[in-house]
Amino acid sequence: MKPNAGPANHAGEGEDFGPRPLTSALEEDALTDSAPHPDAALAAGPNYAEPVPSGPLPRPYVEQLPSGPHRQGPYVDTTQSGSQPYADPALSGPHHYGDQSGQSGHSGPHGQYAEQTPSGPHPLQQQPSYPPTGYPQQQYPQALHPRQRTNADELSSAKLIKQTKRPPQSGWRKAVFVASGHLLNVGESPADVQRRELITRVNQPLRGCYKIAMLSLKGGVGKTTTTTTLGSTFSSLRGDRVIAVDANPDRGTLSQKIPLETTATVRHLLRDADRIHRYVDIRAYTSQGPSRLEVLASEQDPAVSEAFSEDDYRRTVALLEHFYNIVLTDCGTGLMHSAMKGVLDIADALVIVSSGSVDGARSASATLDWLDVHGYRDLVARSVAVINSVRPRAGSVDLDKLAQHFGARCRAVCRIPFDAHLEEGAEIELDRLGPPTRLALLELAATVADGFPSEFYYMR
């Protein structure tokens, strides 16, 4: 008898691979006889219907796993083409097939087999499941193909647009740039680069309302002046709203640092709080300077005997935080009055103002001691110390040691040089300040802005 001819393959058509088992040959002939002829559809015409196989339908090898937050194991999305199931403890380990009692199975050409619940470690089980259980896979975009990433990099603006030097903003570089008709650009000076980097730090994003308290136990060290100049620097560079509140229980002088637009005070604001619903409503109670800094004045009537209390301050800030992103509070010189507790409990950061003298430094250090003893140690760690009105010749006081003392207790230390315009004690205009003072205030604003909470802080 001639042996059965082997099936046609790519190596050679009809090549003989030797005798085949009788059972395998009968099964193959049965499958061949039951299969429809390739020309059956053409012969039958449009009424042709493909025969439906009899018997139970074969089950897929991978069963669809249940989805939702109640299931255990990684998520499997079978609706997307090409998606691969993730490692699941219920499917880890080798699969065994055979006739086992008590397990569901189905019959095939080689007998009955049953799916067995796998057990044992699997290499994929050690990898973290992604995406997390219970979250739709559509929230996690697929990573770009390396070729797609390459195309995106090639079309970036940094490669398509010709990079030019930034024009200089000061010094002889600017003079050469202007004299040459903007043809000769030697680039920015180190001072221009430093200033641009500081402005970038000042403009870091801020969500919500950030409250800064300005403190000093000793009067006459420039606390109110520092409040106005810091707030003016923020408002002149940032696009959000900035306001300074005079929380001095006595007659404060904060409203005298900018042009006065209204005689309304914090008392009038609290009296009409129920009628304030929009920014234009609260704007009638504040005065705004050339830098866009707004000031809410304290009570100026000497006949008023009631002091600014803790409840008054809390109600004021609760109203202002709906319309302003940065609130600076000019506190009084005392730490024991009622409003101070509300200021410290709400504040996100402190600015401790000191002079360059020995008694001013001792008062500022005593302020830090009082805060540490009364449970505000974390607030002290986030504070910034300011040594104000530093003259070119400071005399016998070693300012470096003074800065080192405050640097060991505070987050940062900044020095504000002496400026003739600030010494006047009148309305403050940033344009009239000297370049060293403007740069120092810019460094102070950037240092305070470094303490702004990040996006992750708000999402917790």
C-alpha positions as a LaTeX table, in Angstrom:
\begin{tabular}{lrrr}
\hline
Residue & $x$ (\AA) & $y$ (\AA) & $z$ (\AA) \\
\hline
Met1 & 0.00 & 0.00 & 0.00 \\
Lys2 & 1.26 & 3.42 & $-0.90$ \\
Pro3 & 1.75 & 5.59 & 2.17 \\
Asn4 & $-0.46$ & 8.61 & 2.69 \\
Ala5 & 0.82 & 11.77 & 1.05 \\
Gly6 & 1.73 & 14.50 & 3.47 \\
Pro7 & 0.08 & 17.91 & 3.38 \\
Ala8 & 1.43 & 20.58 & 1.05 \\
Asn9 & 3.86 & 22.96 & 2.69 \\
His10 & 6.18 & 25.77 & 1.73 \\
Ala11 & 9.15 & 23.50 & 1.21 \\
Gly12 & 7.51 & 21.51 & $-1.58$ \\
Glu13 & 4.06 & 20.75 & $-2.82$ \\
Gly14 & 2.88 & 17.22 & $-2.04$ \\
Glu15 & 6.14 & 16.15 & $-0.44$ \\
Asp16 & 5.86 & 12.78 & 1.28 \\
Phe17 & 6.63 & 12.83 & 5.01 \\
Gly18 & 5.94 & 9.16 & 5.68 \\
Pro19 & 2.96 & 7.20 & 6.93 \\
Arg20 & 0.38 & 8.92 & 9.08 \\
Pro21 & $-1.61$ & 7.37 & 11.90 \\
Leu22 & $-4.94$ & 5.99 & 10.84 \\
Thr23 & $-6.84$ & 8.01 & 13.45 \\
Ser24 & $-5.32$ & 11.31 & 12.36 \\
Ala25 & $-6.02$ & 10.55 & 8.70 \\
Leu26 & $-9.66$ & 9.71 & 9.38 \\
Glu27 & $-10.14$ & 12.89 & 11.40 \\
Glu28 & $-8.58$ & 15.01 & 8.65 \\
Asp29 & $-10.77$ & 13.35 & 5.98 \\
Ala30 & $-13.85$ & 13.95 & 8.07 \\
Leu31 & $-13.01$ & 17.62 & 8.48 \\
Thr32 & $-12.30$ & 17.89 & 4.76 \\
Asp33 & $-15.63$ & 16.29 & 3.79 \\
Ser34 & $-17.63$ & 18.46 & 6.17 \\
Ala35 & $-16.03$ & 21.73 & 5.05 \\
Pro36 & $-17.90$ & 23.62 & 2.29 \\
His37 & $-16.40$ & 23.78 & $-1.15$ \\
Pro38 & $-14.63$ & 27.06 & $-1.95$ \\
Asp39 & $-16.92$ & 27.54 & $-4.97$ \\
Ala40 & $-20.10$ & 26.88 & $-3.03$ \\
Ala41 & $-20.75$ & 30.55 & $-2.41$ \\
Leu42 & $-20.35$ & 31.36 & $-6.12$ \\
Ala43 & $-22.62$ & 28.50 & $-7.18$ \\
Ala44 & $-25.39$ & 29.29 & $-4.70$ \\
Gly45 & $-25.49$ & 32.98 & $-5.47$ \\
Pro46 & $-26.64$ & 35.65 & $-3.01$ \\
Asn47 & $-28.81$ & 33.16 & $-1.09$ \\
Tyr48 & $-25.80$ & 31.23 & 0.06 \\
Ala49 & $-25.60$ & 30.73 & 3.84 \\
Glu50 & $-22.58$ & 29.31 & 5.51 \\
Pro51 & $-23.47$ & 26.13 & 7.43 \\
Val52 & $-23.58$ & 26.42 & 11.19 \\
Pro53 & $-21.51$ & 23.73 & 12.91 \\
Ser54 & $-23.42$ & 21.37 & 15.12 \\
Gly55 & $-22.61$ & 20.71 & 18.72 \\
Pro56 & $-21.36$ & 23.06 & 21.45 \\
Leu57 & $-19.31$ & 26.04 & 20.33 \\
Pro58 & $-15.66$ & 26.05 & 21.38 \\
Arg59 & $-14.89$ & 28.31 & 24.30 \\
Pro60 & $-12.15$ & 30.94 & 24.03 \\
Tyr61 & $-8.87$ & 30.19 & 25.70 \\
Val62 & $-8.88$ & 33.40 & 27.81 \\
Glu63 & $-12.08$ & 34.06 & 29.67 \\
Gln64 & $-13.23$ & 37.66 & 30.16 \\
Leu65 & $-12.51$ & 38.75 & 33.67 \\
Pro66 & $-15.08$ & 40.67 & 35.72 \\
Ser67 & $-14.54$ & 44.41 & 35.86 \\
Gly68 & $-15.41$ & 47.06 & 38.42 \\
Pro69 & $-14.06$ & 48.23 & 41.76 \\
His70 & $-15.34$ & 45.10 & 43.58 \\
Arg71 & $-13.17$ & 42.57 & 41.76 \\
Gln72 & $-9.74$ & 41.46 & 42.79 \\
Gly73 & $-6.76$ & 41.67 & 40.48 \\
Pro74 & $-5.74$ & 43.88 & 37.59 \\
Tyr75 & $-8.17$ & 45.27 & 35.07 \\
Val76 & $-8.61$ & 43.61 & 31.63 \\
Asp77 & $-10.29$ & 45.53 & 28.84 \\
Thr78 & $-11.38$ & 43.15 & 26.07 \\
Thr79 & $-13.22$ & 45.81 & 24.05 \\
Gln80 & $-10.04$ & 47.26 & 22.55 \\
Ser81 & $-8.34$ & 45.42 & 19.78 \\
Gly82 & $-4.83$ & 44.36 & 20.46 \\
Ser83 & $-5.12$ & 44.80 & 24.23 \\
Gln84 & $-3.29$ & 42.28 & 26.35 \\
Pro85 & $-4.58$ & 41.01 & 29.68 \\
Tyr86 & $-2.53$ & 42.03 & 32.68 \\
Ala87 & $-1.20$ & 39.66 & 35.29 \\
Asp88 & $-3.93$ & 38.32 & 37.53 \\
Pro89 & $-3.43$ & 36.05 & 40.54 \\
Ala90 & $-6.37$ & 33.95 & 39.31 \\
Leu91 & $-4.62$ & 33.24 & 36.03 \\
Ser92 & $-1.02$ & 32.92 & 37.16 \\
Gly93 & 0.89 & 29.67 & 36.99 \\
Pro94 & 0.88 & 26.83 & 34.44 \\
His95 & $-2.37$ & 25.55 & 32.92 \\
His96 & $-3.12$ & 21.83 & 33.00 \\
Tyr97 & $-5.63$ & 20.13 & 30.81 \\
Gly98 & $-7.18$ & 16.75 & 31.35 \\
Asp99 & $-10.26$ & 14.97 & 32.50 \\
Gln100 & $-10.67$ & 16.11 & 36.10 \\
Ser101 & $-13.79$ & 15.64 & 38.09 \\
Gly102 & $-15.63$ & 18.59 & 39.52 \\
Gln103 & $-14.37$ & 21.04 & 36.91 \\
Ser104 & $-16.15$ & 22.40 & 33.89 \\
Gly105 & $-14.75$ & 21.47 & 30.51 \\
His106 & $-15.75$ & 20.69 & 26.96 \\
Ser107 & $-14.91$ & 18.01 & 24.51 \\
Gly108 & $-12.64$ & 18.37 & 21.50 \\
Pro109 & $-11.08$ & 16.19 & 18.89 \\
His110 & $-8.52$ & 14.88 & 21.36 \\
Gly111 & $-10.87$ & 14.12 & 24.22 \\
Gln112 & $-12.23$ & 16.18 & 27.04 \\
Tyr113 & $-10.17$ & 18.82 & 28.77 \\
Ala114 & $-11.00$ & 21.03 & 31.72 \\
Glu115 & $-9.60$ & 24.38 & 32.79 \\
Gln116 & $-7.89$ & 24.22 & 36.13 \\
Thr117 & $-7.50$ & 27.16 & 38.49 \\
Pro118 & $-3.79$ & 27.88 & 38.19 \\
Ser119 & $-1.59$ & 28.09 & 41.23 \\
Gly120 & 1.99 & 28.99 & 41.94 \\
Pro121 & 4.07 & 32.09 & 41.35 \\
His122 & 4.16 & 33.77 & 37.99 \\
Pro123 & 6.77 & 36.27 & 36.79 \\
Leu124 & 4.10 & 38.79 & 35.77 \\
Gln125 & 2.59 & 38.69 & 39.25 \\
Gln126 & 5.63 & 40.49 & 40.65 \\
Gln127 & 5.03 & 43.50 & 38.42 \\
Pro128 & 2.70 & 46.27 & 39.65 \\
Ser129 & $-0.75$ & 46.18 & 38.11 \\
Tyr130 & $-1.46$ & 49.05 & 35.73 \\
Pro131 & $-3.90$ & 50.64 & 35.52 \\
Pro132 & $-5.18$ & 50.43 & 39.14 \\
Thr133 & $-8.13$ & 48.21 & 39.95 \\
Gly134 & $-11.51$ & 49.73 & 39.24 \\
Tyr135 & $-10.37$ & 52.55 & 36.93 \\
Pro136 & $-11.25$ & 52.56 & 33.24 \\
Gln137 & $-8.35$ & 51.98 & 30.92 \\
Gln138 & $-9.35$ & 55.00 & 28.85 \\
Gln139 & $-7.95$ & 57.28 & 31.57 \\
Tyr140 & $-4.46$ & 55.96 & 30.92 \\
Pro141 & $-3.32$ & 56.86 & 27.39 \\
Gln142 & $-1.02$ & 54.47 & 25.68 \\
Ala143 & 2.62 & 55.47 & 25.38 \\
Leu144 & 3.77 & 56.83 & 22.05 \\
His145 & 5.65 & 54.60 & 19.71 \\
Pro146 & 9.37 & 55.49 & 19.49 \\
Arg147 & 8.85 & 56.57 & 15.90 \\
Gln148 & 5.96 & 58.83 & 16.97 \\
Arg149 & 8.08 & 60.37 & 19.71 \\
Thr150 & 10.82 & 61.04 & 17.20 \\
Asn151 & 8.39 & 62.78 & 14.86 \\
Ala152 & 7.05 & 64.90 & 17.73 \\
Asp153 & 10.57 & 65.95 & 18.69 \\
Glu154 & 11.36 & 66.89 & 15.14 \\
Leu155 & 8.31 & 69.18 & 14.97 \\
Ser156 & 9.00 & 70.94 & 18.26 \\
Ser157 & 9.28 & 74.71 & 18.25 \\
Ala158 & 12.82 & 74.53 & 19.63 \\
Lys159 & 13.99 & 72.81 & 16.40 \\
Leu160 & 11.77 & 74.53 & 13.87 \\
Ile161 & 12.15 & 78.13 & 15.07 \\
Lys162 & 15.51 & 79.76 & 14.88 \\
Gln163 & 16.72 & 80.58 & 18.36 \\
Thr164 & 17.85 & 84.16 & 18.89 \\
Lys165 & 19.49 & 85.88 & 21.82 \\
Arg166 & 17.34 & 87.85 & 24.19 \\
Pro167 & 17.91 & 91.60 & 23.81 \\
Pro168 & 19.86 & 93.20 & 26.67 \\
Gln169 & 17.90 & 95.25 & 29.16 \\
Ser170 & 20.61 & 97.38 & 30.78 \\
Gly171 & 24.26 & 98.47 & 30.66 \\
Trp172 & 26.56 & 98.93 & 27.69 \\
Arg173 & 25.01 & 95.92 & 25.99 \\
Lys174 & 21.71 & 97.75 & 25.66 \\
Ala175 & 23.50 & 100.88 & 24.41 \\
Val176 & 25.25 & 98.90 & 21.66 \\
Phe177 & 22.00 & 97.15 & 20.77 \\
Val178 & 20.13 & 100.46 & 20.42 \\
Ala179 & 22.97 & 102.29 & 18.62 \\
Ser180 & 23.28 & 99.54 & 16.01 \\
Gly181 & 19.59 & 99.69 & 15.18 \\
His182 & 18.97 & 96.32 & 16.84 \\
Leu183 & 21.45 & 94.65 & 14.49 \\
Leu184 & 24.22 & 93.91 & 16.99 \\
Asn185 & 22.92 & 91.79 & 19.87 \\
Val186 & 25.54 & 90.57 & 22.32 \\
Gly187 & 22.95 & 88.98 & 24.61 \\
Glu188 & 21.84 & 89.59 & 28.16 \\
Ser189 & 24.15 & 90.56 & 30.96 \\
Pro190 & 24.41 & 88.38 & 34.09 \\
Ala191 & 22.30 & 90.95 & 35.95 \\
Asp192 & 19.54 & 90.70 & 33.33 \\
Val193 & 19.59 & 86.91 & 33.54 \\
Gln194 & 19.36 & 87.05 & 37.33 \\
Arg195 & 16.46 & 89.46 & 37.20 \\
Arg196 & 14.57 & 87.35 & 34.66 \\
Glu197 & 15.03 & 84.23 & 36.80 \\
Leu198 & 13.75 & 86.06 & 39.88 \\
Ile199 & 10.68 & 87.25 & 37.99 \\
Thr200 & 10.00 & 83.66 & 36.94 \\
Arg201 & 10.11 & 82.56 & 40.57 \\
Val202 & 7.77 & 85.36 & 41.60 \\
Asn203 & 5.26 & 84.27 & 38.95 \\
Gln204 & 5.07 & 80.64 & 39.99 \\
Pro205 & 1.50 & 79.32 & 39.91 \\
Leu206 & $-0.64$ & 79.67 & 42.99 \\
Arg207 & $-4.05$ & 78.15 & 43.63 \\
Gly208 & $-6.31$ & 79.44 & 46.34 \\
Cys209 & $-5.38$ & 82.20 & 48.77 \\
Tyr210 & $-1.91$ & 82.50 & 50.32 \\
Lys211 & $-1.82$ & 84.46 & 53.59 \\
Ile212 & 1.39 & 86.17 & 54.78 \\
Ala213 & 1.73 & 87.76 & 58.22 \\
Met214 & 4.26 & 90.56 & 58.76 \\
Leu215 & 5.52 & 90.54 & 62.37 \\
Ser216 & 7.80 & 92.61 & 64.57 \\
Leu217 & 7.81 & 93.23 & 68.31 \\
Lys218 & 9.65 & 96.52 & 67.93 \\
Gly219 & 8.17 & 99.52 & 66.22 \\
Gly220 & 10.06 & 101.69 & 63.78 \\
Val221 & 11.89 & 98.85 & 61.99 \\
Gly222 & 10.00 & 99.32 & 58.71 \\
Lys223 & 7.37 & 96.59 & 59.05 \\
Thr224 & 4.62 & 98.60 & 57.36 \\
Thr225 & 7.04 & 99.77 & 54.67 \\
Thr226 & 8.13 & 96.20 & 53.99 \\
Thr227 & 4.48 & 95.13 & 53.77 \\
Thr228 & 3.78 & 97.78 & 51.15 \\
Thr229 & 6.89 & 97.18 & 49.06 \\
Leu230 & 6.51 & 93.38 & 49.11 \\
Gly231 & 2.84 & 93.60 & 48.18 \\
Ser232 & 3.59 & 96.13 & 45.43 \\
Thr233 & 6.26 & 93.84 & 43.97 \\
Phe234 & 3.83 & 90.92 & 43.87 \\
Ser235 & 0.98 & 92.94 & 42.35 \\
Ser236 & 3.18 & 94.61 & 39.71 \\
Leu237 & 4.55 & 91.28 & 38.40 \\
Arg238 & 1.71 & 88.80 & 38.95 \\
Gly239 & $-1.63$ & 88.82 & 37.21 \\
Asp240 & $-3.72$ & 87.88 & 40.25 \\
Arg241 & $-5.07$ & 90.19 & 42.94 \\
Val242 & $-3.00$ & 91.17 & 45.98 \\
Ile243 & $-4.28$ & 93.00 & 49.06 \\
Ala244 & $-2.67$ & 94.23 & 52.29 \\
Val245 & $-4.77$ & 94.36 & 55.45 \\
Asp246 & $-3.99$ & 96.67 & 58.35 \\
Ala247 & $-4.64$ & 94.45 & 61.38 \\
Asn248 & $-3.12$ & 96.84 & 63.88 \\
Pro249 & $-5.53$ & 97.11 & 66.85 \\
Asp250 & $-4.42$ & 100.70 & 67.21 \\
Arg251 & $-4.33$ & 103.37 & 64.52 \\
Gly252 & $-2.30$ & 101.84 & 61.68 \\
Thr253 & $-0.43$ & 103.71 & 58.96 \\
Leu254 & $-0.66$ & 101.20 & 56.12 \\
Ser255 & $-3.27$ & 103.23 & 54.24 \\
Gln256 & $-0.83$ & 106.17 & 54.12 \\
Lys257 & 1.62 & 104.28 & 51.88 \\
Ile258 & $-0.59$ & 104.43 & 48.77 \\
Pro259 & $-2.95$ & 107.09 & 47.36 \\
Leu260 & $-6.17$ & 107.07 & 49.37 \\
Glu261 & $-9.25$ & 106.39 & 47.26 \\
Thr262 & $-11.87$ & 105.77 & 49.96 \\
Thr263 & $-12.42$ & 106.53 & 53.61 \\
Ala264 & $-13.92$ & 103.09 & 54.22 \\
Thr265 & $-12.18$ & 100.86 & 56.74 \\
Val266 & $-12.32$ & 97.26 & 57.83 \\
Arg267 & $-15.22$ & 98.17 & 60.15 \\
His268 & $-17.36$ & 99.24 & 57.21 \\
Leu269 & $-16.45$ & 96.06 & 55.35 \\
Leu270 & $-17.55$ & 93.84 & 58.24 \\
Arg271 & $-20.73$ & 95.86 & 58.66 \\
Asp272 & $-21.72$ & 95.35 & 55.01 \\
Ala273 & $-20.37$ & 91.81 & 54.63 \\
Asp274 & $-23.81$ & 90.37 & 53.81 \\
Arg275 & $-24.13$ & 92.63 & 50.76 \\
Ile276 & $-20.76$ & 91.73 & 49.20 \\
His277 & $-21.05$ & 89.07 & 46.51 \\
Arg278 & $-18.71$ & 90.21 & 43.71 \\
Tyr279 & $-15.29$ & 91.78 & 43.37 \\
Val280 & $-16.79$ & 95.13 & 42.36 \\
Asp281 & $-18.65$ & 95.15 & 45.66 \\
Ile282 & $-15.54$ & 94.75 & 47.78 \\
Arg283 & $-13.54$ & 97.15 & 45.61 \\
Ala284 & $-15.51$ & 100.07 & 47.11 \\
Tyr285 & $-13.83$ & 99.46 & 50.49 \\
Thr286 & $-10.19$ & 99.34 & 49.32 \\
Ser287 & $-7.64$ & 101.77 & 47.91 \\
Gln288 & $-5.38$ & 100.80 & 45.01 \\
Gly289 & $-1.87$ & 102.09 & 44.30 \\
Pro290 & $-0.02$ & 102.47 & 40.99 \\
Ser291 & 1.32 & 98.91 & 41.32 \\
Arg292 & $-2.25$ & 97.50 & 41.61 \\
Leu293 & $-1.74$ & 96.73 & 45.30 \\
Glu294 & $-4.96$ & 97.18 & 47.26 \\
Val295 & $-5.03$ & 98.22 & 50.89 \\
Leu296 & $-7.80$ & 97.70 & 53.44 \\
Ala297 & $-7.34$ & 100.35 & 56.10 \\
Ser298 & $-7.83$ & 99.97 & 59.84 \\
Glu299 & $-10.10$ & 102.12 & 61.92 \\
Gln300 & $-8.84$ & 105.72 & 61.98 \\
Asp301 & $-11.50$ & 107.32 & 64.20 \\
Pro302 & $-9.96$ & 108.15 & 67.59 \\
Ala303 & $-13.41$ & 108.01 & 69.17 \\
Val304 & $-13.70$ & 104.28 & 68.52 \\
Ser305 & $-12.63$ & 102.37 & 71.62 \\
Glu306 & $-13.30$ & 98.82 & 70.44 \\
Ala307 & $-10.11$ & 97.08 & 69.26 \\
Phe308 & $-9.75$ & 94.82 & 66.23 \\
Ser309 & $-10.50$ & 91.36 & 67.67 \\
Glu310 & $-9.71$ & 87.82 & 66.61 \\
Asp311 & $-13.25$ & 87.25 & 65.37 \\
Asp312 & $-13.08$ & 90.43 & 63.30 \\
Tyr313 & $-9.87$ & 89.30 & 61.62 \\
Arg314 & $-11.18$ & 85.81 & 60.86 \\
Arg315 & $-14.34$ & 87.22 & 59.29 \\
Thr316 & $-12.29$ & 89.68 & 57.25 \\
Val317 & $-9.95$ & 87.03 & 55.84 \\
Ala318 & $-12.84$ & 84.63 & 55.18 \\
Leu319 & $-14.35$ & 87.34 & 52.98 \\
Leu320 & $-11.15$ & 88.44 & 51.26 \\
Glu321 & $-9.95$ & 84.96 & 50.29 \\
His322 & $-12.85$ & 84.67 & 47.82 \\
Phe323 & $-11.52$ & 87.57 & 45.73 \\
Tyr324 & $-7.73$ & 87.72 & 46.31 \\
Asn325 & $-4.87$ & 85.27 & 45.80 \\
Ile326 & $-2.35$ & 86.87 & 48.18 \\
Val327 & $-3.30$ & 88.54 & 51.47 \\
Leu328 & $-0.59$ & 90.34 & 53.46 \\
Thr329 & $-1.40$ & 91.25 & 57.05 \\
Asp330 & 0.38 & 94.17 & 58.70 \\
Cys331 & 0.24 & 93.15 & 62.36 \\
Gly332 & 0.73 & 95.35 & 65.36 \\
Thr333 & 3.80 & 95.39 & 67.57 \\
Gly334 & 2.19 & 93.31 & 70.32 \\
Leu335 & 1.77 & 89.56 & 70.32 \\
Met336 & $-0.73$ & 89.31 & 73.16 \\
His337 & $-3.71$ & 91.16 & 71.71 \\
Ser338 & $-6.75$ & 89.20 & 70.53 \\
Ala339 & $-6.28$ & 89.63 & 66.78 \\
Met340 & $-2.79$ & 88.08 & 66.85 \\
Lys341 & $-4.09$ & 84.58 & 67.60 \\
Gly342 & $-6.34$ & 84.68 & 64.56 \\
Val343 & $-3.47$ & 85.99 & 62.41 \\
Leu344 & $-1.10$ & 83.18 & 63.42 \\
Asp345 & $-3.70$ & 80.44 & 63.14 \\
Ile346 & $-4.61$ & 81.39 & 59.57 \\
Ala347 & $-1.20$ & 82.46 & 58.24 \\
Asp348 & 0.59 & 80.28 & 55.69 \\
Ala349 & 3.94 & 82.05 & 56.13 \\
Leu350 & 5.60 & 84.68 & 58.30 \\
Val351 & 7.92 & 87.55 & 57.47 \\
Ile352 & 9.87 & 88.67 & 60.53 \\
Val353 & 11.15 & 92.24 & 60.07 \\
Ser354 & 14.25 & 93.43 & 61.92 \\
Ser355 & 16.51 & 96.40 & 61.69 \\
Gly356 & 20.27 & 96.29 & 61.39 \\
Ser357 & 20.74 & 97.40 & 64.98 \\
Val358 & 21.32 & 95.28 & 68.06 \\
Asp359 & 18.01 & 96.10 & 69.75 \\
Gly360 & 16.07 & 95.43 & 66.54 \\
Ala361 & 17.75 & 92.05 & 66.15 \\
Arg362 & 17.01 & 91.16 & 69.76 \\
Ser363 & 13.33 & 92.04 & 69.32 \\
Ala364 & 13.06 & 89.91 & 66.18 \\
Ser365 & 14.77 & 86.99 & 67.93 \\
Ala366 & 12.39 & 87.36 & 70.88 \\
Thr367 & 9.49 & 87.16 & 68.43 \\
Leu368 & 10.77 & 83.80 & 67.21 \\
Asp369 & 11.21 & 82.61 & 70.79 \\
Trp370 & 7.63 & 83.53 & 71.66 \\
Leu371 & 6.31 & 81.70 & 68.60 \\
Asp372 & 8.30 & 78.56 & 69.44 \\
Val373 & 6.99 & 78.47 & 73.00 \\
His374 & 3.35 & 78.99 & 72.02 \\
Gly375 & 3.11 & 76.17 & 69.51 \\
Tyr376 & 4.04 & 77.86 & 66.23 \\
Arg377 & 7.35 & 76.10 & 65.64 \\
Asp378 & 6.29 & 74.86 & 62.19 \\
Leu379 & 5.29 & 78.38 & 61.21 \\
Val380 & 8.69 & 79.68 & 62.29 \\
Ala381 & 10.38 & 77.08 & 60.10 \\
Arg382 & 8.46 & 78.50 & 57.10 \\
Ser383 & 9.21 & 82.11 & 57.96 \\
Val384 & 11.51 & 84.57 & 56.18 \\
Ala385 & 13.63 & 87.06 & 58.13 \\
Val386 & 14.16 & 90.54 & 56.68 \\
Ile387 & 16.98 & 92.82 & 57.79 \\
Asn388 & 15.64 & 96.21 & 56.76 \\
Ser389 & 17.27 & 99.54 & 55.88 \\
Val390 & 20.82 & 98.23 & 55.71 \\
Arg391 & 23.14 & 101.16 & 55.08 \\
Pro392 & 26.32 & 100.82 & 53.00 \\
Arg393 & 28.35 & 101.47 & 56.12 \\
Ala394 & 26.55 & 99.64 & 58.91 \\
Gly395 & 29.04 & 100.62 & 61.57 \\
Ser396 & 30.25 & 98.07 & 64.05 \\
Val397 & 27.29 & 95.66 & 63.67 \\
Asp398 & 28.32 & 92.48 & 61.89 \\
Leu399 & 25.39 & 91.89 & 59.54 \\
Asp400 & 26.80 & 88.58 & 58.34 \\
Lys401 & 26.62 & 87.12 & 61.85 \\
Leu402 & 23.17 & 88.62 & 62.24 \\
Ala403 & 22.02 & 86.93 & 59.03 \\
Gln404 & 23.63 & 83.68 & 60.15 \\
His405 & 21.67 & 83.82 & 63.44 \\
Phe406 & 18.31 & 84.20 & 61.69 \\
Gly407 & 19.26 & 81.73 & 58.96 \\
Ala408 & 19.61 & 78.97 & 61.55 \\
Arg409 & 16.00 & 79.49 & 62.69 \\
Cys410 & 14.14 & 80.65 & 59.56 \\
Arg411 & 13.79 & 79.33 & 56.05 \\
Ala412 & 15.68 & 82.24 & 54.47 \\
Val413 & 17.11 & 85.68 & 55.22 \\
Cys414 & 16.86 & 88.74 & 52.94 \\
Arg415 & 18.46 & 92.16 & 53.25 \\
Ile416 & 16.75 & 95.35 & 52.07 \\
Pro417 & 19.25 & 98.18 & 51.55 \\
Phe418 & 18.70 & 101.74 & 52.67 \\
Asp419 & 16.70 & 103.85 & 50.24 \\
Ala420 & 16.06 & 107.58 & 50.43 \\
His421 & 12.55 & 107.24 & 48.99 \\
Leu422 & 11.51 & 104.78 & 51.69 \\
Glu423 & 12.95 & 107.02 & 54.40 \\
Glu424 & 10.46 & 109.74 & 53.49 \\
Gly425 & 7.63 & 107.78 & 55.13 \\
Ala426 & 5.12 & 108.93 & 52.51 \\
Glu427 & 3.42 & 107.15 & 49.62 \\
Ile428 & 5.65 & 104.51 & 48.05 \\
Glu429 & 6.26 & 104.21 & 44.31 \\
Leu430 & 8.40 & 101.37 & 43.02 \\
Asp431 & 9.67 & 103.45 & 40.10 \\
Arg432 & 11.33 & 105.87 & 42.51 \\
Leu433 & 13.32 & 103.18 & 44.30 \\
Gly434 & 16.98 & 102.66 & 43.54 \\
Pro435 & 18.10 & 99.65 & 41.47 \\
Pro436 & 19.69 & 97.86 & 44.48 \\
Thr437 & 16.45 & 98.23 & 46.46 \\
Arg438 & 14.32 & 97.01 & 43.55 \\
Leu439 & 16.56 & 93.97 & 43.13 \\
Ala440 & 16.46 & 93.22 & 46.87 \\
Leu441 & 12.65 & 93.43 & 46.92 \\
Leu442 & 12.55 & 91.15 & 43.90 \\
Glu443 & 14.69 & 88.61 & 45.76 \\
Leu444 & 12.40 & 88.89 & 48.80 \\
Ala445 & 9.28 & 88.30 & 46.70 \\
Ala446 & 10.92 & 85.32 & 44.95 \\
Thr447 & 11.95 & 83.84 & 48.31 \\
Val448 & 8.43 & 84.16 & 49.68 \\
Ala449 & 6.98 & 82.70 & 46.47 \\
Asp450 & 9.23 & 79.65 & 46.86 \\
Gly451 & 7.02 & 78.71 & 49.80 \\
Phe452 & 3.85 & 78.59 & 47.71 \\
Pro453 & 2.20 & 75.17 & 47.99 \\
Ser454 & 2.60 & 72.94 & 44.98 \\
Glu455 & $-0.17$ & 71.37 & 42.90 \\
Phe456 & 0.26 & 68.06 & 44.75 \\
Tyr457 & $-0.44$ & 69.81 & 48.06 \\
Tyr458 & $-3.88$ & 70.88 & 46.89 \\
Met459 & $-4.74$ & 67.45 & 45.47 \\
Arg460 & $-4.17$ & 65.59 & 48.71 \\
\hline
\end{tabular}
